[in-house]
Structures are given as C-alpha cells and as structure tokens.
Amino acid sequence: MGDGEQKSAQELAERLQQLEWENRRLRDAVQEAGLPADVAAWFDPAEFRRVVNRAQMLIGVGGTVAIMGFMLVFFFLPDVLPRVNLGPMPLFDLGGMRSGFFGFGFGVFAVGGLSIGGVAMGGGAVGLVAFGGGAMGIVATGGGAVGFIAIGGGAVGYIAIGGSAFGKYVLAEHGRGTHVLALNRQDEEAAHFFRRFIPGLGRAVSRPLPVMQAEAI
C-alpha cells in the first residue's frame, strides 16, 4: 500500500469515527428529550413532532370554524341559505330543521349529531367531505376518521395523517402501513410524498446521507 493510499484510508477511518461519535451524541440528546433514539440519520424527531402537531391543529381549527360559521349563518341569516332540494335532500340542513330528521343532519351541506351529506359535519359524519368524531368520507377529518384521505388521531385511509394512523401513505407520531413517516418508522418514499404537500416538513426531513464503505487493500 502506497503512502497516499495509506493516508486516505487513515483519513476515512478518522472521518467514520467522527461520524459515529456525532451519531452517538445525537442519540443521547433525543433520548434525554424523551424521543425515540432509533431514527434515520436524515430525520429530525423533535421538528417532525412540531410540524405534525401544528398541521393537525390547523386542520382541526379549520373544521371547527367551518361548523360554527355554518351554524351562525343558519340561525342568524337563514334567508342567505336557499331553501332548495336536490331530490329528497335539502341543499342545507342543520339538525333536521329542513329535512325533518330532527337531531340528524341530512343535506348536501349537513350539520348534526349524525350528519349525512355531500359535506357532512357532526359527531358522526358521513359524506364526500366529512368532519366529525367518527367521520367517514372521501376526505374525512375526526378522531376516528376513515376515508381515502383521513386525518385524525386514529385515521385509516389510503393517505392517513394522525397520532396512530394506518394506511398506504402515513404521516403520524406512531404510524402503521406501507409507507410510513413517523417517530417509530421513517420511510424515504413517505418523506418524499408528504414534503410536497405540508409546509415546514422539509425542516424535519433532509436527504439521506450517502453510505461510505471502504475496502481493505
């Protein structure tokens, strides 16, 4: 082995040792913060937790504002909402006040303890777009949401976002599924998928570091 090759091999060994020390330091830091230590090198658990919590909070606030806004308009400006029916279904319904199913929302835009409609909001909502504790729809937001896009603590969907979500593409604190980006599992395809849609996720996900291997000569 020449002097140049020997020096390069020594520098590489020192660099690898330095990376190992840095990796150990970072693992100790996340353990002290109460975060999982077994994470990918390109993943920032603390920043990820902040981003996911912020996204869920904004979605939850948006759904609440939509429900409250609809109820205020229905009660105080009822003439603004047209009294139109699409077949047996009224265009707007709040708690059965127009559909006649009192206690239930039934309409294209429906709000109620149990609401069914195109856009449904309530404790148990079923619709194309559903907001509620147990929402079901193409887009569903709620504690136990089920849908193509599901957002909630126990969301289940093709795209699922939530505390313990399950699906094809999952963004969660502790997720399960095919492609999962979570504290318990980091899948590169999931990271690439979600960072296109969620502002701020890029701060928690960077490109993986290249793997360096040296062969003894």
C-alpha positions in Angstrom: 0.0 0.0 0.0 1.5 3.4 -1.0 1.8 6.4 1.3 -1.0 8.2 -0.4 -3.4 5.2 -0.2 -2.5 4.7 3.4 -3.1 8.3 4.3 -6.5 8.3 2.5 -7.5 5.1 4.4 -6.5 6.7 7.7 -8.4 9.9 6.9 -11.5 7.8 6.0 -11.2 5.8 9.3 -11.0 9.0 11.3 -14.0 10.5 9.5 -16.1 7.4 10.1 -15.1 7.5 13.8 -16.1 11.2 14.0 -19.5 10.4 12.4 -20.0 7.6 14.9 -19.2 10.0 17.8 -21.6 12.6 16.4 -24.3 9.9 15.9 -23.9 8.7 19.5 -24.2 12.3 20.7 -27.4 12.9 18.8 -28.9 9.7 20.0 -28.2 10.7 23.6 -29.7 14.1 23.0 -33.0 12.7 21.6 -33.2 10.2 24.4 -32.8 12.9 27.0 -35.7 14.8 25.3 -37.9 11.7 25.6 -37.9 11.0 21.8 -37.1 7.7 20.1 -33.4 7.1 19.5 -33.7 4.6 16.7 -34.3 7.1 13.8 -32.9 7.6 10.4 -29.9 10.0 10.1 -31.9 12.3 7.8 -34.8 12.6 10.2 -35.3 15.2 13.0 -37.8 13.8 15.5 -38.3 17.0 17.5 -39.0 19.1 14.5 -41.2 16.4 12.9 -43.4 16.3 16.1 -43.8 20.0 16.0 -44.8 20.0 12.3 -47.3 17.2 12.6 -48.9 18.7 15.7 -49.2 22.1 14.0 -50.7 20.5 10.9 -53.4 18.6 12.9 -54.2 21.7 15.0 -54.7 23.8 11.9 -56.9 21.2 10.3 -59.0 20.8 13.5 -59.4 24.5 13.9 -60.4 24.8 10.2 -63.1 22.2 10.7 -64.4 23.8 13.9 -64.6 27.3 12.3 -66.5 25.8 9.3 -69.1 24.2 11.5 -69.5 27.2 13.7 -69.7 29.5 10.7 -72.4 27.4 9.1 -74.4 27.3 12.3 -74.2 31.1 12.8 -75.4 31.7 9.2 -78.2 29.2 9.5 -79.5 30.7 12.8 -79.0 34.4 12.2 -79.1 34.7 8.4 -81.4 31.9 7.3 -82.5 33.7 4.1 -78.9 33.7 2.9 -79.1 29.9 2.5 -81.5 29.0 -0.3 -84.4 26.6 0.5 -83.6 24.3 -2.4 -84.0 20.5 -2.5 -82.0 18.1 -4.7 -84.5 15.3 -4.9 -85.3 14.3 -1.3 -82.2 16.0 0.1 -82.2 19.7 1.0 -79.2 21.8 -0.1 -78.6 22.9 3.5 -79.7 21.2 6.8 -78.9 21.8 10.4 -80.0 19.1 12.8 -83.0 18.2 10.7 -84.5 21.7 10.6 -85.1 21.4 6.9 -85.0 17.7 6.2 -87.4 16.8 9.1 -85.0 14.3 10.6 -84.6 16.2 13.8 -81.4 15.6 15.6 -79.8 14.5 12.4 -78.3 16.5 9.6 -79.3 15.4 6.1 -78.4 17.5 3.1 -75.8 18.4 0.6 -74.3 20.6 3.4 -75.3 19.0 6.7 -74.6 19.5 10.3 -75.9 17.4 13.2 -75.2 14.8 15.8 -75.2 12.3 13.0 -74.9 14.0 9.6 -75.1 12.6 6.1 -74.4 14.6 3.0 -72.0 15.9 0.4 -70.3 17.9 3.1 -71.2 16.5 6.5 -70.2 17.9 9.9 -71.0 16.5 13.3 -70.3 13.8 15.9 -70.7 11.1 13.4 -70.4 12.5 9.9 -70.7 10.5 6.6 -70.2 12.3 3.3 -67.9 13.1 0.4 -66.1 15.5 2.8 -66.8 14.7 6.5 -65.8 16.4 9.7 -66.6 14.7 13.0 -65.6 12.4 15.8 -66.2 9.4 13.7 -66.1 10.8 10.2 -66.3 8.7 7.0 -65.9 10.0 3.5 -63.6 10.6 0.6 -61.9 13.3 2.7 -62.6 12.6 6.4 -61.4 14.5 9.5 -62.0 13.4 13.0 -60.9 11.3 16.0 -61.6 8.1 14.1 -61.7 9.2 10.5 -62.0 6.7 7.7 -61.6 7.7 4.1 -59.4 8.0 1.0 -57.7 10.9 2.8 -58.2 10.5 6.5 -57.0 12.9 9.2 -57.4 12.2 12.9 -56.0 10.5 16.0 -56.9 7.1 14.7 -57.2 7.8 11.0 -57.5 4.9 8.5 -57.1 5.7 4.8 -55.1 5.5 1.6 -53.5 8.7 2.8 -53.7 8.9 6.6 -52.5 11.6 8.9 -52.8 11.4 12.7 -51.5 10.2 16.0 -51.8 6.5 15.3 -52.8 6.5 11.6 -52.9 3.4 9.3 -52.8 3.4 5.6 -50.8 3.3 2.3 -49.1 6.7 2.9 -49.0 7.6 6.6 -47.8 10.6 8.5 -48.2 10.1 12.2 -46.4 10.0 15.5 -46.7 6.2 15.6 -48.0 5.0 12.3 -48.5 1.7 10.5 -48.8 0.9 6.9 -46.9 0.6 3.6 -45.0 3.9 3.5 -44.8 5.5 6.9 -43.1 8.6 8.1 -43.4 8.6 11.9 -41.4 8.6 15.1 -41.4 4.8 15.1 -40.5 4.4 11.4 -39.0 6.5 8.6 -39.7 5.5 5.0 -38.0 7.6 2.3 -40.9 7.3 -0.1 -43.3 8.6 2.5 -41.0 11.5 3.3 -40.8 12.4 -0.4 -44.6 12.1 -0.8 -45.6 14.3 2.2 -43.0 17.0 2.0 -44.6 18.2 -1.3 -47.9 19.0 0.5 -47.0 20.0 4.0 -45.2 23.3 4.6 -42.4 23.0 7.1 -41.9 19.3 6.8 -38.7 19.9 4.9 -37.2 21.2 8.1 -37.7 17.8 9.7 -36.7 15.7 6.6 -33.4 16.1 4.7 -31.9 14.0 2.0 -30.3 10.8 3.4 -26.5 10.9 3.8 -24.5 8.7 1.4 -23.3 5.5 2.7 -19.5 5.3 2.7 -17.8 1.9 2.6 -14.1 1.2 2.5 -12.4 -2.0 1.4 -9.2 -3.1 2.9 -6.4 -3.3 0.3 
